[in-house]
Amino acid sequence: MRHHPARSRYGVTRRPTVSGHGPIRRRSVSPWYPPLTVAADAAGVFLPVLAVYLSAHEPRPPAAATVAALSWLTVRALRHRYHGRTLGTLGENRGLLATCQDWLALLGLLAVLRACTGESSHVATALLALAPAPLVSGATGAAIHRHLAGRRHRAQAVRRVLVVAEPRLVDAIVAQLAARTDHAYVVIGAVAVGEGGEVTCGAPEMGRLDAVVPPCHVPDPVPEGTDGSTVLAAARRRHADLVLVAPGCLLAGERLRRLSWAVQDAGLALAVVTGLTEVALRRLTLSTAAGLTLLHLAPPLRHGPQPALKSVLDRSAAALALVLLAPLFALLALVVWLDSRGPVLYRQTRIGHRGTPFTLWKFRTMVADAERRRPGLEAANEHLSGPLFKIRRDPRVTRIGRLLRRTSLDELPQLINVVRGQMSLVGPRPPLPEEVARYGAVALRRLRVKPGLTGPWQVSGRSDLSWDEGLALDLFYADNWSVTGDLDVLARTFRAVVDGRGAY
C-alpha cells in the first residue's frame, strides 16, 4: 500500500489550524477545471473549423465555426462532461473513449443541422475540420487528470469527510478510503454510533450517538442532544465538506431519515455507504417502491451479445496482428537465438477460463535452466504477501530478455493463444497452476473470465503491484468488464508499454 506523507496511515489529515462554528458550506476543490475545459473544447472546434473553411474557401467560415463550437459544447454539457466533481477522473464515462463517443454524437447533430439548413460545404472538409476536437478535449482531460492526481497524492483538492457509523464500520470505511488515493475523500473525523466498541482506525472521534434513538419533537432547529446536533457540531469543528453515513443495526429507518434532514437542512452534503464495493456504476440503477429506495445490481456480462462480440474482436484482431507483425516476430526470434542458448519460444502451463489449463507462448527471456534455478531464489521473492514469484533483478533474465520484458515484446506470441480462444486481448493475468493451488474462494473468481494479453494489471503498474492490489484489479475486471472498457484498456496499454514501469 502506498501513502503520501500528507495523509496518515489511515487517510486522516492533520488537524485544521482554523477553528470556529460558522455556517457549513460546500467547497469546490477545482473551480478552474470547468471553465478551462469549456474554453479548450470551444477552441478545439472553433479554430480548426475556421482555419480549414477559410483555406478551402467554404461559405461563411465564422458562422460554421460558431455553430460547430456551440454544438460541441452542447453535446458535452448534455453528457455531463463539465461537472466540477467528476472533471479530471478517468472512470467509466471519462477519458479518450468517452470523448470519441461525444464526437460521434456531434457528427450526428451537425448532420441533422446540415439537412435542416441546406449547408453546402464538402463533407470531407467538414470532417477534417472537426477531427482535432476529440484530440484537444482528450488531451485537456488527461492534463487535468494528471494535475488533480498529483494534488490528491499531496492530500490537496480533496473533500473533508466526517464518517457516521458504528465503530466497526468506521474502521472499515477509513481503511477502504486510505487504501487508494485516486479519489477525493479524506476522513477528518468520525461520530460513532452505539455505546460499545472503540474507533481504532486513527480517525479522531468527534462525538457518539446513543444506541437508542433519542426523542425528537422539534424538527427545526435541531435540539441539543439529538443525532443531528451531535453530527453538525462535529462537522463544524472539523470543517467537514461531506457527511458519510453507513447504515447499520443502530442507524437505519426513521433515525437515518431524521439525520439526513438535519444534515441537509444545514447545507451540508450527505452520502450513504451502500455496503457494495468494486461495482461499476453502469451496473447500478435506482428505483422506489412503497417509499423504499431500491438499488438494483445488474449481473456481470457472462453471456449474450457483448461476450460474443468480444470473442470475435479478439480472434480477428489477433489474427491480423500476427500477419502484420510477422517480420517483427522473425527479427525477435533471431535476436533471442543469438543472445543465449536455448529455444526461441518459451512454453509454460497456465490456468485459463474456469480453471482450464493451457500452454502459454512467450519469447524466451531467461536462461534455458531458469526453472531449475528457481528454488534457490525463493528467499529473494519480493511478493511475500501472495502466491506470485517476482524478483526485480532476477539473475536468470538474459540481456535481451530485460529489453523484451521492459517493452512487453516477449508477450507477443500470446497472440497465438488469443486466436485459439485460450486468452483474450484484455483480461486478468494468466496464473500458474501452483498459484491457483493457493487461491481461496475469492481469488478463484478471477478465473470467471479468460486471461488477457493485457489488462488492468498491465496499465496499473504490473510487477510493482502487491498481490492484494493486483487481485482487486482482476476481480473488478471480472465482474465489470465491457467491450468499451476493453478498448480503453488497450488504448492505455500503449502508454504503459512506453513507460515500462513495473516491467521486470
C-alpha positions in Angstrom: 0.0 0.0 0.0 1.4 3.4 -1.0 0.7 6.5 1.1 1.9 10.1 0.8 3.2 11.8 3.9 0.4 14.3 3.7 -2.0 11.6 4.6 -1.6 9.5 7.7 -1.6 5.7 7.7 -5.3 5.7 7.9 -6.1 8.5 5.5 -6.7 11.1 8.2 -5.4 14.6 7.5 -3.7 16.8 10.1 -5.9 18.8 12.4 -7.0 22.0 10.7 -5.4 25.2 12.1 -8.7 27.1 11.7 -11.4 26.5 14.2 -14.9 28.0 14.6 -18.6 27.3 14.4 -19.6 29.3 11.4 -22.0 28.1 8.7 -21.1 24.9 6.9 -20.6 25.4 3.2 -19.7 23.1 0.3 -16.4 23.8 -1.2 -15.3 23.3 -4.9 -11.8 21.9 -4.9 -11.3 22.6 -8.5 -13.1 25.9 -9.5 -11.0 26.4 -12.6 -11.4 23.0 -14.2 -14.9 23.5 -15.8 -14.1 26.9 -17.4 -10.7 25.6 -18.7 -12.4 22.6 -20.2 -15.1 24.6 -21.8 -12.6 27.0 -23.2 -10.4 24.2 -24.6 -13.5 22.4 -26.1 -14.6 25.6 -27.8 -11.2 26.5 -29.1 -10.6 22.9 -30.3 -13.6 23.2 -32.6 -13.9 26.9 -33.5 -10.3 27.5 -34.6 -9.8 24.4 -36.7 -13.2 24.8 -38.4 -12.4 28.5 -39.1 -8.9 27.7 -40.5 -10.0 24.8 -42.7 -13.1 26.6 -44.1 -11.1 29.7 -44.9 -8.3 27.7 -46.6 -10.9 25.6 -48.5 -12.9 28.7 -49.5 -16.1 27.3 -48.0 -19.0 29.6 -47.4 -19.5 31.5 -44.1 -16.5 30.2 -42.2 -17.2 32.3 -39.0 -20.8 31.1 -38.8 -19.9 27.5 -39.5 -17.2 27.6 -36.8 -19.6 29.2 -34.2 -22.3 26.6 -34.9 -19.9 23.7 -34.6 -18.3 25.0 -31.4 -21.7 25.6 -29.8 -22.9 22.2 -30.9 -19.8 20.6 -29.4 -20.3 22.4 -26.1 -24.0 21.4 -26.0 -23.2 17.7 -26.6 -20.5 17.7 -23.9 -22.7 19.6 -21.4 -25.7 17.2 -22.0 -23.3 14.3 -21.3 -22.2 15.9 -18.0 -18.6 16.4 -19.0 -18.3 19.8 -17.2 -19.4 18.7 -13.8 -16.9 20.0 -11.3 -16.8 16.9 -9.1 -16.0 14.5 -12.0 -13.7 16.5 -14.2 -10.2 15.0 -14.2 -11.4 11.5 -13.5 -10.8 8.6 -15.9 -13.7 6.4 -14.9 -16.3 4.7 -17.0 -17.6 7.8 -18.6 -14.4 9.7 -18.9 -11.2 9.5 -21.0 -10.5 9.4 -24.7 -13.0 6.7 -25.4 -15.9 8.8 -23.9 -14.6 11.8 -25.9 -14.8 9.8 -29.1 -18.4 8.9 -28.2 -19.2 12.6 -27.8 -17.5 13.3 -31.1 -19.8 10.8 -32.9 -22.8 12.4 -31.3 -21.5 15.8 -32.6 -21.3 14.4 -36.1 -24.9 13.2 -35.8 -26.1 16.5 -34.5 -24.3 18.5 -37.2 -25.7 16.1 -39.9 -29.2 16.9 -38.7 -28.5 20.7 -38.8 -26.9 20.3 -42.2 -30.0 18.6 -43.6 -32.3 21.2 -42.0 -30.4 24.3 -43.1 -29.1 23.1 -46.5 -25.5 23.8 -45.6 -23.4 23.1 -48.7 -19.8 22.6 -47.5 -17.9 19.4 -48.6 -18.3 16.5 -46.2 -14.6 15.7 -46.3 -13.7 19.3 -45.5 -16.1 19.3 -42.5 -14.7 16.0 -41.2 -11.2 17.3 -41.5 -12.1 20.5 -39.6 -13.8 18.6 -36.8 -11.0 15.9 -36.4 -9.0 17.9 -33.8 -11.9 18.2 -31.5 -11.7 14.9 -29.6 -7.9 15.1 -29.5 -7.9 18.6 -27.9 -10.7 17.6 -25.4 -9.0 14.3 -24.6 -5.6 16.0 -24.1 -7.2 18.6 -21.8 -9.0 15.9 -19.7 -5.7 13.9 -19.4 -3.8 17.0 -18.3 -6.4 17.9 -15.7 -6.4 14.3 -14.5 -2.6 14.3 -14.1 -2.7 17.7 -12.3 -5.5 16.5 -10.0 -3.8 13.2 -9.3 -0.7 15.0 -8.2 -2.6 17.2 -5.9 -4.5 14.3 -4.3 -1.3 12.5 -3.7 -0.3 15.5 -1.6 -3.7 15.4 0.1 -4.9 18.5 -1.8 -8.0 19.0 -3.9 -9.9 16.7 -1.5 -13.2 16.6 0.3 -13.1 16.5 4.0 -15.3 13.7 5.2 -17.0 13.1 8.6 -17.9 9.4 8.9 -21.0 8.5 11.0 -21.4 4.8 11.7 -20.9 2.0 14.2 -17.2 1.7 15.3 -16.5 -1.4 13.2 -18.0 0.2 10.1 -16.0 3.4 10.7 -12.8 1.4 10.8 -13.7 -0.5 7.6 -14.6 2.7 5.7 -11.5 4.5 6.7 -9.3 1.6 5.8 -11.0 1.3 2.4 -10.6 5.0 1.6 -7.0 5.0 2.8 -6.0 2.1 0.6 -6.1 4.3 -2.5 -5.5 8.0 -3.4 -7.4 8.1 -6.7 -10.5 9.6 -5.0 -11.3 13.0 -3.4 -12.3 11.8 0.1 -10.1 12.2 3.2 -11.6 11.3 6.6 -11.1 14.1 9.1 -13.2 12.7 11.9 -15.8 10.2 13.0 -19.0 10.1 15.0 -19.5 6.6 16.4 -23.0 5.1 16.9 -23.6 3.0 20.0 -22.1 2.6 23.4 -19.9 -0.4 22.8 -16.7 -0.6 20.8 -13.9 1.8 20.1 -12.8 3.5 16.8 -9.3 2.1 16.3 -8.5 3.4 12.8 -6.9 6.6 13.9 -9.7 9.0 12.9 -10.4 11.4 15.8 -13.8 10.5 17.4 -15.8 13.8 17.5 -18.8 12.5 19.2 -21.0 9.5 19.8 -24.7 8.8 19.2 -26.7 6.8 21.7 -27.6 3.2 21.0 -31.3 4.1 21.4 -32.9 6.7 19.3 -33.4 9.9 21.4 -36.8 11.6 21.4 -37.1 14.4 18.9 -40.2 16.6 18.8 -38.8 19.9 17.4 -37.6 19.4 13.8 -36.1 22.8 13.3 -33.7 23.9 14.7 -32.3 20.5 15.8 -32.4 20.3 19.6 -29.3 19.7 21.7 -28.6 16.1 22.4 -30.2 14.7 19.2 -28.3 12.9 16.4 -28.4 15.9 14.1 -27.0 18.4 16.6 -24.1 16.0 17.5 -23.2 15.4 13.9 -23.5 19.0 12.9 -21.3 20.1 15.8 -18.6 17.6 14.9 -18.8 18.7 11.2 -18.4 22.4 12.2 -15.4 21.7 14.5 -13.7 19.7 11.7 -14.8 21.9 8.8 -16.2 18.9 7.0 -17.4 19.1 3.4 -19.4 15.8 3.5 -21.1 13.6 6.0 -20.7 10.0 5.0 -23.2 7.7 6.8 -23.0 3.9 6.9 -26.4 2.5 8.0 -26.4 -0.4 10.4 -28.4 -2.1 13.2 -28.3 1.1 15.3 -28.7 3.6 12.4 -31.5 2.9 10.0 -35.1 3.7 9.1 -36.6 6.7 10.8 -33.4 7.5 12.7 -31.4 7.7 9.4 -34.2 9.7 7.8 -34.2 12.4 10.6 -30.4 12.6 10.5 -30.4 13.2 6.7 -32.9 16.0 7.3 -30.7 17.7 9.9 -27.6 17.4 7.8 -29.0 18.6 4.5 -31.1 21.4 6.1 -27.8 22.8 7.4 -26.5 22.9 3.8 -24.0 20.1 4.3 -23.6 17.4 1.7 -24.7 13.8 2.7 -23.7 10.5 1.2 -24.8 7.0 2.3 -22.5 3.9 2.0 -24.4 1.0 0.4 -22.1 -1.7 1.5 -21.3 -2.8 -2.0 -17.7 -2.5 -3.2 -15.9 -2.7 -6.6 -19.1 -2.4 -8.6 -19.2 -0.3 -11.8 -21.7 2.5 -11.9 -23.3 1.2 -15.1 -24.4 -1.9 -13.3 -26.4 0.1 -10.7 -29.9 1.6 -11.1 -32.2 3.2 -8.5 -35.9 2.8 -8.1 -38.5 3.3 -5.4 -41.3 1.0 -4.1 -43.7 1.8 -1.2 -41.4 4.6 -0.1 -38.3 2.4 -0.1 -35.2 3.3 -2.1 -34.1 0.2 -4.0 -30.6 -0.2 -5.5 -30.6 -2.7 -8.4 -27.4 -4.5 -9.3 -27.1 -5.9 -12.8 -25.3 -9.2 -13.2 -21.8 -9.4 -14.7 -21.6 -9.9 -18.5 -21.1 -13.7 -18.9 -23.5 -14.4 -21.8 -25.1 -12.5 -24.6 -24.0 -10.2 -27.4 -21.1 -8.4 -25.7 -19.2 -11.6 -24.8 -19.8 -12.9 -28.4 -18.6 -9.6 -29.8 -15.5 -9.7 -27.5 -14.6 -13.1 -28.8 -14.9 -12.2 -32.5 -12.9 -9.0 -32.0 -10.2 -10.8 -30.0 -9.6 -13.5 -32.6 -9.9 -11.3 -35.7 -7.6 -8.6 -34.2 -5.1 -11.2 -33.0 -5.0 -12.9 -36.4 -4.5 -9.6 -38.2 -1.7 -8.7 -35.8 0.1 -12.0 -36.4 0.1 -11.3 -40.1 1.3 -7.7 -39.8 3.9 -8.4 -37.1 5.4 -11.5 -38.9 8.6 -9.6 -39.8 9.0 -8.4 -36.2 8.5 -11.9 -34.9 11.3 -13.2 -37.2 13.6 -10.4 -36.0 12.9 -11.0 -32.4 13.4 -14.8 -32.8 16.8 -14.2 -34.4 17.9 -11.8 -31.6 16.8 -14.2 -28.8 18.6 -17.2 -30.6 21.8 -15.2 -30.9 21.7 -13.8 -27.4 21.7 -17.1 -25.4 21.5 -20.8 -25.8 18.1 -22.4 -25.7 14.8 -22.4 -27.6 13.5 -19.1 -29.0 10.0 -19.6 -27.7 9.2 -20.5 -24.1 6.2 -22.7 -23.3 4.5 -22.7 -19.9 1.3 -24.2 -18.5 -1.1 -21.6 -17.3 -4.6 -21.7 -15.9 -7.3 -20.1 -18.1 -11.1 -19.7 -18.1 -12.9 -21.7 -15.4 -9.7 -23.4 -14.4 -8.8 -24.9 -17.7 -5.0 -25.4 -18.2 -3.4 -24.3 -21.5 0.1 -23.8 -22.9 1.1 -20.2 -23.0 3.7 -19.0 -25.5 6.3 -16.2 -25.0 9.7 -15.3 -26.4 12.3 -16.7 -24.0 13.7 -14.0 -21.7 15.5 -16.3 -19.2 18.3 -18.8 -19.4 17.3 -22.2 -20.5 17.5 -23.8 -17.0 15.6 -21.0 -15.3 13.0 -23.3 -13.6 15.8 -25.5 -12.2 17.4 -22.4 -10.5 14.1 -21.1 -9.0 14.2 -23.0 -5.7 17.5 -21.3 -4.8 15.9 -17.9 -5.4 12.8 -18.3 -3.2 14.3 -16.2 -0.4 14.7 -13.3 -2.8 11.0 -13.3 -3.8 9.6 -9.7 -3.5 5.9 -10.8 -3.4 5.7 -12.3 0.0 2.1 -11.5 0.6 0.7 -13.8 -2.1 1.4 -16.7 -4.4 3.3 -14.6 -7.0 7.1 -15.0 -7.6 8.8 -11.9 -8.8 12.4 -10.5 -8.4 13.2 -7.0 -9.6 16.7 -8.0 -10.7 16.3 -11.7 -11.5 19.7 -13.2 -12.3 18.1 -15.7 -14.7 16.9 -13.0 -17.1 19.1 -12.5 -20.2 20.4 -9.2 -21.6 17.9 -9.2 -24.5 15.3 -10.6 -22.1 15.4 -7.5 -20.0 14.7 -5.3 -23.0 11.9 -7.6 -24.2 10.3 -7.5 -20.7 10.5 -3.8 -20.4 8.8 -3.3 -23.8 6.5 -6.3 -23.3 7.6 -7.7 -26.7 8.1 -11.1 -25.1 4.3 -11.3 -24.7 3.5 -11.1 -28.5 3.5 -14.8 -29.1 0.4 -15.0 -26.9 -1.5 -13.7 -29.9 -1.5 -17.4 -30.9 -3.3 -18.2 -27.6 -5.8 -15.4 -28.4 -6.5 -16.8 -31.9 -7.0 -20.3 -30.4 -9.6 -18.9 -27.9 -7.5 -19.7 -24.8 -6.9 -16.0 -24.0 -8.4 -12.6 -24.7 -6.7 -9.4 -25.7 -7.8 -7.9 -22.4 -8.3 -9.8 -19.2 -6.6 -10.8 -15.9 -3.0 -12.0 -15.8 -2.9 -15.8 -16.6 -1.8 -17.5 -13.4 0.5 -20.5 -12.9 -1.0 -23.9 -11.6 0.9 -23.5 -8.3 -0.5 -20.1 -7.8 -4.1 -21.3 -8.4 -3.5 -24.1 -5.9 -3.0 -21.5 -3.2 -6.1 -19.5 -4.2 -9.0 -19.0 -1.9 -12.7 -18.8 -2.9 -12.4 -15.1 -3.6 -9.3 -15.3 -5.8 -10.8 -18.1 -7.8 -13.4 -15.7 -9.1 -10.8 -14.1 -11.3 -11.0 -17.3 -13.4 -14.6 -16.5 -14.4 -13.2 -14.7 -17.5 -10.5 -15.5 -19.9 -7.0 -14.3 -19.1 -5.7 -11.4 -21.2 -2.6 -10.4 -23.2 -3.1 -7.1 -21.4 -5.4 -6.0 -18.6 -5.9 -3.7 -15.6 -2.6 -5.0 -14.1 -0.7 -4.0 -17.2 -1.8 -0.4 -17.2 -1.6 0.0 -13.4 2.0 -0.9 -12.5 2.4 -4.6 -13.4 5.0 -6.2 -11.1 5.1 -3.1 -8.8 1.6 -4.0 -7.6 1.2 -6.1 -4.5 -0.8 -9.3 -4.6 -3.8 -7.7 -3.0 -3.7 -4.7 -5.4 -3.4 -7.0 -8.4 -6.2 -9.3 -7.2 -8.5 -6.3 -6.5 -8.0 -5.1 -10.1 -8.6 -8.6 -11.6 -11.8 -9.1 -9.5 -13.1 -5.7 -10.5 -12.5 -6.5 -14.2 -14.1 -10.0 -13.9 -17.3 -8.5 -12.6 -17.4 -5.2 -14.5 -15.8 -5.7 -17.9 -17.4 -4.3 -21.1 -16.3 -4.0 -24.7 -15.8 -0.3 -24.4 -13.9 -0.8 -21.2 -11.6 -3.2 -23.1 -11.0 -0.6 -25.8 -10.0 1.9 -23.1 -7.5 -0.6 -21.6 -6.0 -1.3 -25.0 -5.5 2.5 -25.5 -3.9 2.8 -22.1 -1.6 -0.2 -22.7 0.4 1.7 -25.2 1.4 4.3 -22.7 2.2 1.6 -20.1 4.5 -0.2 -22.5 6.3 3.0 -23.4 6.6 3.9 -19.7 7.9 0.5 -18.8 7.1 0.9 -15.1 6.8 -2.3 -13.2 8.1 -4.5 -16.1 10.8 -6.9 -14.8 
